[in-house]
Structures are given as structure tokens and as C-alpha cells.
Amino acid sequence: MSGKAGLPMGIEDFKRIRSDGFYYVDKTGLIKDLLENQAYVNLFTRPRRFGKTLNMSMLKYFFEMGDNRALFEGLAIFREKELCDKYMGKFPVIAISLKGVGGTSFPDAKRKLRSVIGKEALRFEFLAQSDRLSKTERGQFEKLMELDESGEYAMSDGILEDSLLMLSACLQKHYSQKAIILIDEYDVPLDKAYQAGYYDVMAELIRSLFGQALKTNDSLYFAVLTGCLRVSKESIFTGMNNFNVMSVRDVCFNEYFGFTDGEVREILTYYGRIERYEAVKEWYDGYRFGNLEIYCPWDVVSYCYALKMNPSASPQNYWVNTSSNDIVMKFIDKADAITRDEIELLINGGSIKKEIHQELTYKDLDSDIDNLWSLLFTTGYLTQCGEDSSGMVELVIPNREIHCFFVRQIRRWFKEETKRDAQKLKDFCRAFQENDVAAIESGFHAYLKKTISIRDSYAKKEMKENFYHGILLGLLGSMDGWKVRSNAESGEGFSDILVEIEDMETGIVIELKYAENAAFDAGCREALRQIREKNYEEALVDDGMKTIYRYGIACYKKRCKVVSG
């Protein structure tokens, strides 16, 4: 990859990407489509890390007063000469992100909101000396930048609520041109407020702020907002006319957030990694926005970067690991038995049909477990693969990365379940120490019934074995004083599980197999053969274990067979 353009890892500033020569997937067609189909207020809802912030940065540099033509040379929008002549560099632009507006309390969140708006006002500090503004108007503008004795922005609640209206009015007066307002991550303050317990007051503040800036603002040309959730119009967008929401279910604008298949092929070809296409598709494709299949761009860029560092790098869970997933985890934890069965169906490659509510308040989410599906859909953990005549949406897990997320969640459920009966767990583990095959088999079978089997198309045989391996490893690892190792080097290979019970001088070797079509006997025989032929007990002997038990375990769905030998 030497001599190639750099990968913009974590860079969301359009100007920097273009000026510093980073690889850029051209999404400037969004500008043309937006201008041709614009509403007064335009809201794009997409999952996190699908390019919303970078697109907002692109819009800012295109429309904002000044000469940024060089940033767009060679891109699709630059071929639209008439459009560029009319709109490029012609507007004052207010661009804020509410991503960091939150905290453990409402005062803390409000302080951060004041800071966001105050810093944006500071970009237009020249307005304080503008002879196109009256003395009163200049004084009002200066209130947006005033600091208190601690160095924090000091604007009152009233000034804060009027701030975007006031700033846009001053900009229009100065430039004799209406302003464009860009608000990125508009729903983050509501999300954080909901989780911290001050949702109502934050919703009221955002409602007032948006109402002033986006509903009755004669200085507004148009506005663009982005977020993950489509928060109900009644909650914060009350009374707004000409309000257009473009969600993942809409067919318009769907190619501008995320990467298309062709764009992914181009990236991999450019960096000489086209042989990884199938792996990238399996792990990071599968999202359906409108009628188009979309890849998660964060995943694709992250994996290409990993390949640059290490050509043999394996795909990882990049997208899932960029967030705490708090709100999603909260609702998954509320899942009842029926919901868990539906999640099992999804994990095993099936689909479920659900009514999707795209307009929700955060309070709605908490009121009904069925809203879990709407949340999982809008936040990118599930995607659509069809819709019936009644409007029910068919949902599936989009790709391998999200599949892994759900599997980990099931393991977490399982771990919590086992903790509730500590004695039962101890008895099960001691059965290995006592070579009680019947107790091991019945105990493991009982635990498998409480978890979810893995048998879908994402799961190759080795992955299925890893699932059962992980369950058993977690169970045995609960025993105090037991040294439990996974995939430990021993003899002529790597054993699945090695256990040393030092005070008893007892060692345990376990090999697990996935018994295709319930061929339990063959699976157990193969497991024991592998233990013997590869001499997996060698490490235990070297560590002074006098008594050694060997177990071959074959699993299929939620059943198992155990053989000692």
C-alpha cells in the first residue's frame, strides 16, 4: 500500500480529508439531491458511524461563504457548474454538533450546550463590530460569547433558547443572505438525558431551541439535521411545517450514508486487497437502506487500515466496539422468553416480522418490549429484508459482526443465569474431577437448554464448536483454585480446554466437536482420537498432574454427548 492515499481513520472533517490527500469516497451527489428535493427542515436518520458527520462537514464547506472550490475539484458535484455557481460559497452557515451535549445532570448538559453554541458564535466574532448590525443587535450577539468568572459561557436560559435564532438573524443582516443551519447528532442530548434521568427538562430545552431556530425563523434558508433515532415530531418538532425525514426505510438519499458494493470494491482494489472482498462482505455488508444494500463505512475503513498494518489481519468487530451500546443493552436485558426465542431465530439465520415505529420518544422505548425491535432496527443492529402488505417489516441480522454481538449477549445472559444457582454449577464442575460422565452430560445438556444454539449460515463448523467451547470454558472457569486454559499449546497441537486442579494433582483434557446431523458417537470418537494422537495431556504431566481425565464432547443444537477415555 505504499504510495497510496492515507485512510481517514476517525477523520470527519471534509476539508482535512481533501486538503491532506486522504482517500475519499465521493458523496457530493448528496448536495445536488438535497438542493433538488430540499424541505425547509431536512432530517437524516442513520445508525452511528455511517458518515453523517463527514457529510455535514461537506455541506458546510460547500455552502459556507468563502472560496472552497479547490476542495470539490474532481468530485461529482463539481461537474454541476450551474448549481455550483449558484450555491457554492454563497451562504452563512451555522454548523454545530450536539454529540458531546450530555452529563450526569441537567445543569452539566446545559453547560455543554452553551459551550457548543458559544464556540460556534465565536467563529463569527466579527459580527460584534459589524456596521450592518445595530448597537442592540451587536449587544445581543455579544451575549452569546460572554464568559463568567470561571471561564464558562454565561448565556442565560432565555438567551440559550434564542441563540440559534439570534445568530442566524445577525448573519443574515451582515451578509444580506439567509443562513443555513446544520445540526449534527441532534438526538444525542435526549439519549443521554434519558439514561441519566433528566429527559423531560432536556426535551423542553431542545424543543424551545429548535422551535425558535427552525419553525419561526425568517433568517433561515434551510436546515439539515442528522441523528440515529427519529424522535417523535410531537416531542421536539411541534408545529413544524415543510419538515422532511429521510430514514433507512426511504429510497431517496440511500447511497450517501455508508458504502455501496461498488465503492467497497474500488477501495479494496485501490489498496491491493481485493482478495479480501468476500470477508469484507460477510462481516460488514448487509444493511438495507431503502432498496440498496450498504456496508458500514467505519468497518471497511478500519479493516483496510488493519490490512495496511498487517496483510494477514482478520476482520474484527470495529463498529460494535465504538460505543458502549448502553441503551441497546438496556432493552435487550428486558427481553422476555418470547423475545429471546426470536433472538435465537435471528442468530440462526432466520427472520422475524415486526411493526416498526420510526417516530418514538425515549419514554416510548421504555414502555413496551416490542419497541425493542424498532430501536434495534433504527440503530443498525437489525436491518430490513422485506415488507408485507400490512406494513410489517421483515428483520434480519445484517452481517457477521452484528451476529457476534448477539452471540456475546446470549453468553452474558447465560453467565448471569448460571450464577443464580452456585451449588448446581459446583456440582457440574466437580463431575469432571470425579470422572462422572453421566453427570457431566446431563448437566451440560441442562445448561445448553438455557442458552442458544448456533447453526446458521454465518457459523462455519469451527465457529459452532467455538460457541460450545465458550460456554463450557465459562462454566469451568467459575471454580476457585482451578487453572483453566483455552487453546493451550500441549503435545503436538492446541487443546480446546486444559484444567489443572493442583491440590488434587488432577488434570483434565477436553476436546469439543460439533456433531453434524446429530452424529454424537462419531464426534466423541474423533475428539478422543485427537487428544491421544496429539498428546494433549503432555502439558499436564509436565506440571505434575498425577491423575488425568480425557473427555470427548460432541454437541448439536442443544444436545450433547460425553465420553471419557
N, C-alpha and C positions, 0 to 999 in steps of 0.2 A: 504493500500500500504506500510505499514511498513515493513522494512527488504528487500525491493526491490531495485534494482539498480536505481540510480538517472536518471532523464530525462535531456538530454543535451540541456537545453534551451539556444539558442544563442551561443552554443559552436561549433566552426567549426574547432578546432584543433584535428586531429585524435589521436595524442599522448596523449593528456589530457583525451579524452574520454576513451581510452583504459587503460591508467595508473590509472586513478581515479575511474574506475569501473562503468562508466555511461552505460546506455542501448545503444547498438549499433546494428543497422540493417546492416547485413553483405553485403557490396557492393564490396568486394575484388575480385569478379569474373571479375570486370572491368579490373583488371591488366592482367589477363590471356587473355581475349578477345582483349585487346589493343596490347599485345605483339604478338598475333597470327594474328592480322589484321592491324597492325600499318602502317601508312604512315610516311613520313618524318615530315610533319606538320599535326596534328590532331586537328580539331576544333569541340567542342561540344556546340551546342546552345540549351539552355533550358530556360524556364521562371525563374525569380528570386525565391530564396528560395526553390529550388528543389534539393539541395545537391551538387551543383557544387563545392563550396569552400571546403567542407569536403572531397569530392573525390580527389580534387587536393592535399589536405594535406595528404591524404592516399598515393597517388602516391609518394609524396616527401619522406615520411618516409620509403616506401618500397625500392625505388631505391637508396636513398642517401647513400654515404659512411658512414660506421659505423655499429653497431650491434643493429638493432631494431627488431630482430626476436621475442622477447617476446611480442611485440605489436600485432603480427599476429597469435600467438598461438591460436588454436581453431577455426580459421576462414577458409573459403573455400580455400583461396589461399595457406594456409599452407599445405594442402594436396597435392599440386603440388610440390613435393620435387625437381624434376629435374629443374623445372622452377625457384624455389626459390634459389637453389644452383647456378644457372647461373646468375640471375639478382638481387637478393636481396642484397642491400648494396654495389653495385658494381660501382656506377656512381656518379660523382659530379653532383649536381642538383642545378640549379638556379630557385628559386621559388618566383615570385612576384605577387602581386595583384594590379590592376590599379583602384580598387574600389574608392579610395579617390582622384584620379587624376582629378581635376576639379577646378572650381572657376569662378569668375565673369570676369576674363580677362585671356588672353593667358599667360602673364608672371607669374600669380599666379598658373595656371595649370602646367606650365613648372617647376616652383619651386617645386611643389609637386611631379612631375615625377622624378626630380633629387633626391629628398629625398628618394623615394621608391627604386631607383636603388642604391643610395649611402648606404642605410642601408643594402641592400642585399650584396653589396660588403664587407661591414664591417663584415659580417658573415665569410668571408674568409680572414680576416686581416692577417693571417699567410703568405699569398702569398707575402706580402711585404718583407719577409725575406727568401723566398724560394730560395734555391741554384739551383733549377731546372729552374728558370727563369733568363734571362739575366738582367743586370742592367737596360737596356732600358725598358724591359718588366715590371720589378718591378716599374719603374718610371711611366709607363703608368697606371698600376694598381692603384698606389697611387693617381693618379688624380681623380679616382672615389670616393675617400673618403675625398678629400680636402675640408676644410671649409673656408668660407670667414670671415670677421671680425664680422659679425652678427651671426655667428654660423650656417649659411645655407650652404648646399652643393654647391660648387663653379664651378663644371664642366662646361666647355664651351658648346655651342650648338653642335659643332663638336664632342666633347668627349661624350656628351649625346647620340647622334645618333649612335655612335660606341660602346656604353657602354656594351651592352649585348654580342656583338661580341668579344669585348676585354676581358670581364670577362670569357667567355667560353673558349677562347684561352688560357688564363692563367691557368685555371683549368685543361684543357687537358694537358698542358705542365707539370704541377705539378704532376698530378696523372697518366699520360700516359693513359688516358681514356677520350673518348669524353663525352661531357656534355649533360644532359637532361635539357631542358628549359620548365618551367611551367609558363604560364601567365594566371592568373585568371581575369575575368571581363575585357577582352581586349577591349570591346566596350564602357565602361563607359566614358573614356575621350572624345570620339566622341559625345556621347549623351549629356554630359554636355556642350561641346563646341558648339554644335548645338543650345542648348537652350540659351546660353549666347552670341552667335553671333560671335564666332571666329573659326568656323568649318574648314574653308579652311586651316588655318595655323596649326591647330592641326592635321588634316588629313595628311598634308605633313610631320609633325614631326613623327607621328606614322608609316607612310609609310617608312620613312627612317630608323627608329629604327628596325622595323620588317624586312625590306628588308635586312639589314646588318646581323641580327641575325638568320633569318630563311631561307634566299634564297641562300646566297653565303658563308655559314659558314662551313668550313671544320672541325670545332671542335664540331659540333652538332651531337649527336646520333639520337635523335628525339625530337620533341616539342609537347606539348599539350596546347591548348588554350580553354578557356570557355568564353561564353558570352550569352546575351539574343537574340541579333539580328545577323543575318548572313549578315554582311556588305559586299557589293559587292567586289569581287576579284580585280576588276579594281581600286577600291578606295584606298586600303591599302595593298593588297596582290599581286601586279603586278608582273608577271613573275615567280610566284612560281609553280614549278612542284611537283608532288607527294604530293598534298595538298588535304586532305580528310575532308569533312564536314559531321558531323552526327547531323542532325536536328530532330525535333519532328516528322517529316514525315518518317524518316528512321526506318526500322525494327530492325537494329542492335543497341546494347547497350541500348535498351529502358528500361530495367528493373533496370538500375543502377542510374537513376536520378528520385527521387520520390519513393513512397512505392507501392508495389503491394498489391492486396487484401489479399493474404495470410499473408504478412508481417504485415498488419494492424490488422488482426485477432489475430496474435501472440502477438502483443503489448497489445491489449485490454485484451486478456486472461491473459497475464503475470501480468498486473496490476489489474486484477479482475474487469474489466469494459466491458466485452463482451456484456452486455445488451445494451450498447451504440453503438453497431456496426451499426445499421440502421441509426441512427442520423449522425454518422461519414461519412457513405457512402453518405447520402443525401447532406451533407454540403461540403465535401472535396474530393470526388471521381469525376470521370467523364472525367478526362483528358485522351486523347488517344495519346500515343507516339508510332508511328508505328502501330502495331496491338495489342498493350497491353494497358489495362486500368490502369491508375496511379492515386494515391492520392497525394495531396500536403503534403509533409512531415512536413513542418513548421506548418501547420494547425493541423495535427494529434498530433504532439508532444505538441503543445501549448494547445490543448484541453485536452489531457491526464494530463498535468500539472495542468490545471484548475480543473479537476476532483479530482486530488490528494488533492488540497486545499479545494475543496467543491464538494462532491459527487453528488450534485444536480445541478451542473453548466450546463448552456445551451450553445450550440455551439455559437461561435462568429466569426466575420469577422477578423481573425488574419492575413491572407496573404494580403488582400487588404489594411489593415491599417499599413503595414510595409513600405509603400512607399507613396510618395506624388502623384504618378501616373501622374506627370506633363505632360509628353509627350503624354500619352494616352488621358488625359483630353483635351489637346490642339486640338487634331484631332477630338475627339468626338464633341467638340464645333463647329467644321466646318461642321457638318452634315447638309445636305440639307433635304428637305421634304421627298424625296425618301429614303434616308438613315435612317431617323427617323422612317419611316414606317417599314423598315427592322429590325431596333432595336426592334420595337414593336412586330413584328413577333417572334423574338428570345425570348423576355421576356415572351411571351405567349406560349412558349414550341415548337415553330416551328424551322425550319432550313432554311438556305439560301445557295445558291451555288455561289462561287466566285473563280476567278482566283487568286491564291496565288503566290506572288512574294517573294521568300525567300532571294534572293540577292537584297538588296536595299542599297542605300546611304541615309543618313539622308535628303539630299536635295530631293531625290525621294519622300520621305514621304510627303513633303510639296507641291509637285507638282500636286497631284491628290487625290481627296477624296476617290477614290477606293482603294488607298494604305492603308486607314484606316483598311480595313479588314485584310490585311497582317500583319499590326502592332498588331492588337488585337489578331490575331492567334499566332504569334511568341512570344508574351509577356504573353500569358496564360489567356487572358480574353475570348477567344473563343477556341474551340477545334474541331477537325475533327471527323465526324461520317461516312464518305464515300467519294468516288470519282467516277465521271462518266468517260465514255470512252474518253471524250475530255480533261480530266485533271482538270475539275472544282472540287473544294473541297467543300464538304457539311459541313457547320459550324453550331455549336450549342453552347449554354451556358453550360459549363461543370457541374455546381453544384449550390447549393443554395447560397453559399457565393458570387459567381460572379453574380448570379441573383440579389441579394440585391444591389450590386454595381451599376448595370444598373438602377435599380429602383430609387436609390438615385440620379443618374444622371438625370433621367427624371424629378424628383421632382425639381432639381436645374433649369433645363430648364424652367419648369412651373413657378417657382418663379420669374425668370427673365422676363418671358412673362407677368406676371400679373403686374409687376412694370411699364411696359410701358404705362398702362392706369390706373393711380391712381384714377381718378374720378369714373370710372366704378367699381373699386374694392370697393371704399367707398359706392357707391350706393347699391352694393350687400350686404355688411355687414349691412348697415342701414335697409335693408329689414327685417332682423332678429329682429331688435329693434322695427320695426313698424308692425310686425306680417303680413307681406305681403308675403303670401305663394307662390303666382304666381310668384312674382319677385325673390324669393329665388330659386324656381325650375328652372325657365328659366335661371337665372344667373349661377347656379351651373352646369346646363346642358351645357352651353356655355363654361365654364371652363373645364369640362370633355372632351369636343371635342378637346381641345388643348393639352391634356395630353394623357397618355397611360393607357388603362385598363389592369388589371391583372387577368388572367383567366387560367393560365397554371397549369400543374401538380405539380409544386413546391408550389403553393399557396393553402393552405387549406382555408376553408371559413373564419376563423378568420383573416388570413393574407390578404385576399382580402378586408375585412372590414377595416383592418388597413391602407390599401392603400388609400381608400377614406377618412378615418379618418384623415390621414396625410395631404391630400390636403386641406380639409376644415379647419383643425387646422391652417395651414399656412395662409390661406386667412383671417380668423378671427383675427389671431394674428397680422395682419398689422395695426389694428386700435389703434391709440393713446388713452390712457385712459381706454381701455378695459382690464379687468383682465380675461385672457383666460387660463383655466386649462384643462389638458388632463388626463383622467382616474383618476379623483379626487374622493377620498372617500366621499360619501354622502349617507345618509339614510342607507340602508341595502346592499350597494354594491359600485361599482365604475362606475360612469357615463362616457360616452365617452368624452363629452365636456361640461364644465360649463363656462358660461360667466357672469361677473358682470360689469354693466355699472353704476358706483357708483353715478355719478352726476345726473343720471336719476332714480336711485333706481330701476333699471330694471335688472332682471336676466334671463338667457337663458339656457335651458337644451336641449341637442341634443344627440340623440341616433341613430347610423347608423347601417344598416343591409345590407348584400349582398343578393340581390333578385335572388336566383337561378331560372334559366329559366324565368327571367323577371316577377316574381311574386311580383310586386311592392306593390299592396294593402296589401297582407299578410305581407310583410316586414315592411311596415309602421305601421300596426296594432300591430305587435309584438314589435316594437320599443316603441310605446306609452304605451303599456301594461307594459313593463319592467320599464319605467320611473315611472308610477303610483305605481306599486306593490312594487318597491324597494325604493320609496320615494326619488328619486334623487334630488328633489328640496330642501331638508331639509337644506343643507349647505347654499343655497342662502337665505333662510328665516332667518337662524341664523345670516347671515351677514347683515340683514336689507333690503333686496330687497323687495320692495312693489309690483311690477308688475313682474310676472314670465310667460315666454312663453316656451312651451314644443313643441319640434319638433321631429317627427319621419321621418327619411330619408332612403329610400331604393334605392340602386344603383345596376346597372347591366351593365357591359361593360362601354359604355359612355353615359348612360341614367340614369335618376333618377326620383324619385317622392318624394314630401314633403307633410307632413300632420301635422297640428297643433292641439293640443288637451290638 
